[in-house]
């Protein structure tokens, strides 16, 4: 009986230790341009990089108080399964911009978020 209890406890502890990371959400590790940062109006793409693999995702960019400036819905970068990217329209003006992203992480969790940046000439 005691051996069975010890074995059951050890198995439960091992499962808990391996299941915890699988349930954790992925986190944004970097953005380009940087969150709250400033870039030049010649910027061509916006990227959001995560600490885990993505199944899919979208990313869009809007000028605050105006309209959408990204081309299409963006998506997972074909060269990096941890990154979303989206192209930007030409002729961007100086001002404040907002990036909104949604993902489905490799573990199946849906997540979303946003950040802002500024553009200058």
N, C-alpha and C positions, 0 to 999 in steps of 0.2 A: 504494500500500500504506500509506504513511504517513498520507495523508488519511483512508483508511478506518479506521485505528487511532485517529486523533484523533476522528473522528465517533463511533465506537463508544464511546470513553471518555467523551466529552461526553454522549452519550445515557444511558449507565449512571449517570453522576453526577447527571443531571437526574432520572432515575427514582428513585434512592436518596433524593434530597432530598425528593421528593414522597411517597414511600411511607412514610417514617419516621413522619410524623404520623398517617397512617392506621392504623398498627399500635400506636400508643400507647393505653394504657387511659385511660378517663375518670377523673377524680379528683373526690372530694367537695370542693365549695367552701364549703358552709355547711350547717348543720343547725339546726332549730328544734324543740325547745330545743337550745342549743349543746352540743357534745360535752363531757362532764364538767361541764356547767353545772347550774344549779338554776332551776326554774320553779315556778309556783304550781299547786296541785292543780286549779285551774279550767281548765287547758289543754285545748283541744278537738281539736287535730291535731298530728301530728308530720310534719315535712318534711325531706327530704334533697335538696339541690341539687348538681348535677354541672357540670363544665366542658364537657360535650358533650351532644349529643342522645341520647335513650334510645329504643329500639324498644319496650321493655316493662320491667316490673319489679314487685316486690312489696316490701312493708315491713310488719313486725309489731312490736308492742311488748309486752313482758312485764314484770311486776313481779318483781324478783329474789326468788327463793324462793317465788314464788306462780305465778299463771297469766297467761294472755294478757289484755291490757286493750285491745287495738286492735279496731276493728270491721272484720271481714273481712280481706282480704289487702292492702288498699291498692292503689296502682298509680301509673301516670304521671299527673301533674297535667294535666287537660285544658287548662289555661291556660298551661302552661309545659312544653315537651317535654324540659327538662333537669331536671325535679323529680319526685320521688316524694312522695306524701302518703298519710296514713291517718288516719281519725277515731278518737277514743278514746271508750271507754265513760265514762259519767258516774259520779260518786262516787268518784273516785280518791283513794287515801290517800297520805299523805306516805311517802316511802321511795325506794329505788333502783330504776331501771327500765333495761331494755336494749332497744335497737332493733336489729333485724336486717333487712338489705336485700339483695335480689338484683336484678340488672339484666341486660338484653341491650342493649349499647350500639349506636349506629347502625352501627358497623363490624362488628357481629355477635359481639363478644366477650362472654362471660358473666363477670360479676364479682359478688362478694358482700362484705359487710362488716358491721360492727356498731359501736355506740358506746353509752355509758351516760350517764345524767343522773339528777338527783335531783328529787323533788317535795317542796314544803313547803306548809304551810297558808297 
